Amino acid sequence: MKQNYAETDFERAAAIVAEAVSPVALVQQLGIDWEFLTWLGLGLAAEIAPEGAEASGAEAFSAGFLIGAYLRRGGFALVAEREDTKLAWAVDAVRERGRHAIIADYCDLGAVSRVESAYAEALTEVLGREARGAITRLFESGLATGLVLEDV
Protein backbone atom coordinates (compact mmCIF):
# COMPACT_ATOMS: atom_id res chain seq x y z
CA MET A 1 0.00 0.00 0.00
CA LYS A 2 2.21 2.79 -1.31
CA GLN A 3 1.33 6.29 -0.12
CA ASN A 4 3.26 9.50 -0.32
CA TYR A 5 2.54 11.55 2.78
CA ALA A 6 4.19 14.91 2.32
CA GLU A 7 5.16 17.71 4.67
CA THR A 8 1.64 19.18 4.76
CA ASP A 9 0.30 15.80 5.87
CA PHE A 10 2.88 15.69 8.65
CA GLU A 11 1.97 19.22 9.68
CA ARG A 12 -1.70 18.23 9.87
CA ALA A 13 -0.98 15.11 11.93
CA ALA A 14 1.45 16.96 14.20
CA ALA A 15 -1.15 19.70 14.76
CA ILE A 16 -3.72 17.10 15.82
CA VAL A 17 -1.22 15.62 18.27
CA ALA A 18 -0.13 19.04 19.59
CA GLU A 19 -3.69 20.36 20.00
CA ALA A 20 -4.99 17.33 21.86
CA VAL A 21 -5.87 17.67 25.49
CA SER A 22 -3.46 14.82 26.15
CA PRO A 23 -1.68 12.11 24.20
CA VAL A 24 -3.52 9.60 26.38
CA ALA A 25 -6.85 10.66 24.84
CA LEU A 26 -5.46 10.34 21.31
CA VAL A 27 -4.15 6.85 22.01
CA GLN A 28 -7.42 5.79 23.63
CA GLN A 29 -9.36 7.03 20.56
CA LEU A 30 -7.30 4.52 18.62
CA GLY A 31 -8.44 1.76 20.98
CA ILE A 32 -4.97 1.36 22.47
CA ASP A 33 -4.12 1.32 26.13
CA TRP A 34 -1.76 4.18 26.99
CA GLU A 35 0.07 2.11 29.59
CA PHE A 36 0.76 -0.61 27.01
CA LEU A 37 2.10 1.90 24.48
CA THR A 38 4.26 3.50 27.17
CA TRP A 39 5.57 0.09 28.23
CA LEU A 40 6.55 -0.68 24.62
CA GLY A 41 8.25 2.69 24.22
CA LEU A 42 10.17 2.32 27.47
CA GLY A 43 11.26 -1.19 26.50
CA LEU A 44 12.62 0.00 23.17
CA ALA A 45 14.21 3.05 24.77
CA ALA A 46 15.95 0.86 27.35
CA GLU A 47 17.56 -1.02 24.45
CA ILE A 48 18.50 2.02 22.39
CA ALA A 49 18.67 5.27 24.35
CA PRO A 50 21.68 6.37 26.39
CA GLU A 51 21.38 5.94 30.13
CA GLY A 52 19.18 8.65 31.60
CA ALA A 53 17.36 9.31 28.31
CA GLU A 54 14.92 6.38 28.45
CA ALA A 55 11.87 8.50 29.32
CA SER A 56 12.60 10.93 26.48
CA GLY A 57 13.18 7.97 24.17
CA ALA A 58 9.78 6.53 25.09
CA GLU A 59 8.28 9.96 24.44
CA ALA A 60 9.92 10.03 21.00
CA PHE A 61 8.47 6.60 20.21
CA SER A 62 4.98 7.68 21.32
CA ALA A 63 5.16 10.95 19.37
CA GLY A 64 6.21 9.12 16.22
CA PHE A 65 3.48 6.54 16.77
CA LEU A 66 0.75 9.16 17.14
CA ILE A 67 1.88 11.06 14.05
CA GLY A 68 2.00 7.84 12.01
CA ALA A 69 -1.39 6.67 13.24
CA TYR A 70 -3.05 10.01 12.53
CA LEU A 71 -1.37 10.31 9.12
CA ARG A 72 -3.10 7.08 8.10
CA ARG A 73 -6.47 8.18 9.46
CA GLY A 74 -6.56 11.54 7.72
CA GLY A 75 -6.96 13.30 11.04
CA PHE A 76 -9.94 11.29 12.17
CA ALA A 77 -9.82 8.49 14.68
CA LEU A 78 -12.62 6.04 14.89
CA VAL A 79 -12.91 4.63 18.36
CA ALA A 80 -11.83 1.05 17.95
CA GLU A 81 -12.31 -1.96 20.13
CA ARG A 82 -9.15 -3.40 21.63
CA GLU A 83 -6.75 -2.28 18.90
CA ASP A 84 -3.91 -2.76 21.36
CA THR A 85 -3.98 -6.41 20.36
CA LYS A 86 -2.84 -5.15 16.94
CA LEU A 87 -0.09 -3.04 18.47
CA ALA A 88 2.15 -6.01 19.23
CA TRP A 89 1.68 -7.26 15.66
CA ALA A 90 2.54 -3.80 14.32
CA VAL A 91 5.76 -3.75 16.36
CA ASP A 92 6.65 -7.20 14.99
CA ALA A 93 5.96 -6.01 11.43
CA VAL A 94 8.34 -3.09 11.94
CA ARG A 95 11.03 -5.36 13.38
CA GLU A 96 10.60 -7.80 10.49
CA ARG A 97 10.60 -5.35 7.58
CA GLY A 98 12.52 -2.52 9.19
CA ARG A 99 11.35 0.96 10.03
CA HIS A 100 12.96 2.55 6.98
CA ALA A 101 11.23 0.17 4.54
CA ILE A 102 7.83 0.82 6.08
CA ILE A 103 8.32 4.58 6.20
CA ALA A 104 9.44 4.54 2.55
CA ASP A 105 6.19 2.75 1.62
CA TYR A 106 4.09 5.57 3.03
CA CYS A 107 6.02 8.82 3.20
CA ASP A 108 8.01 11.35 1.27
CA LEU A 109 11.41 10.72 2.83
CA GLY A 110 12.40 14.38 2.66
CA ALA A 111 9.36 15.29 4.75
CA VAL A 112 10.17 12.57 7.28
CA SER A 113 13.75 13.80 7.51
CA ARG A 114 12.66 17.37 8.22
CA VAL A 115 10.12 16.33 10.86
CA GLU A 116 12.38 13.89 12.67
CA SER A 117 15.32 16.31 12.56
CA ALA A 118 13.26 19.08 14.15
CA TYR A 119 11.97 16.70 16.81
CA ALA A 120 15.39 15.21 17.57
CA GLU A 121 17.01 18.64 17.63
CA ALA A 122 14.56 19.88 20.24
CA LEU A 123 15.19 16.88 22.48
CA THR A 124 18.95 16.83 22.02
CA GLU A 125 19.16 20.40 23.29
CA VAL A 126 18.05 18.96 26.61
CA LEU A 127 19.66 15.50 26.45
CA GLY A 128 22.87 16.25 24.58
CA ARG A 129 24.19 15.28 21.15
CA GLU A 130 24.91 11.67 22.11
CA ALA A 131 21.16 11.02 22.39
CA ARG A 132 20.26 12.33 18.91
CA GLY A 133 20.70 9.07 16.99
CA ALA A 134 18.72 7.08 19.54
CA ILE A 135 15.92 9.66 19.68
CA THR A 136 15.68 9.67 15.88
CA ARG A 137 15.61 5.87 15.75
CA LEU A 138 12.89 5.70 18.42
CA PHE A 139 10.81 8.38 16.67
CA GLU A 140 11.13 6.48 13.38
CA SER A 141 10.20 3.20 15.08
CA GLY A 142 7.08 4.79 16.53
CA LEU A 143 6.21 6.40 13.19
CA ALA A 144 6.53 3.09 11.34
CA THR A 145 4.46 1.31 13.99
CA GLY A 146 1.70 3.91 13.73
CA LEU A 147 1.74 3.72 9.94
CA VAL A 148 1.48 -0.07 9.78
CA LEU A 149 -1.10 -0.43 12.59
CA GLU A 150 -4.07 -0.46 10.20
CA ASP A 151 -2.47 -3.12 8.01
CA VAL A 152 -2.02 -5.82 10.63
Rosetta blueprint (number, residue, H / E / L):
1 M L
2 K L
3 Q L
4 N L
5 Y E
6 A L
7 E H
8 T H
9 D H
10 F H
11 E H
12 R H
13 A H
14 A H
15 A H
16 I H
17 V H
18 A H
19 E H
20 A L
21 V L
22 S L
23 P H
24 V H
25 A H
26 L H
27 V H
28 Q H
29 Q H
30 L L
31 G L
32 I L
33 D L
34 W H
35 E H
36 F H
37 L H
38 T H
39 W H
40 L H
41 G H
42 L H
43 G H
44 L H
45 A H
46 A H
47 E H
48 I H
49 A L
50 P L
51 E L
52 G L
53 A L
54 E H
55 A H
56 S H
57 G H
58 A H
59 E H
60 A H
61 F H
62 S H
63 A H
64 G H
65 F H
66 L H
67 I H
68 G H
69 A H
70 Y H
71 L H
72 R H
73 R L
74 G L
75 G L
76 F L
77 A L
78 L L
79 V L
80 A L
81 E L
82 R L
83 E L
84 D H
85 T H
86 K H
87 L H
88 A H
89 W H
90 A H
91 V H
92 D H
93 A H
94 V H
95 R H
96 E H
97 R H
98 G L
99 R H
100 H H
101 A H
102 I H
103 I H
104 A H
105 D H
106 Y H
107 C E
108 D L
109 L H
110 G H
111 A H
112 V H
113 S H
114 R H
115 V H
116 E H
117 S H
118 A H
119 Y H
120 A H
121 E H
122 A H
123 L H
124 T H
125 E H
126 V H
127 L H
128 G L
129 R H
130 E H
131 A H
132 R H
133 G H
134 A H
135 I H
136 T H
137 R H
138 L H
139 F H
140 E H
141 S H
142 G H
143 L H
144 A H
145 T H
146 G H
147 L H
148 V H
149 L H
150 E H
151 D H
152 V L
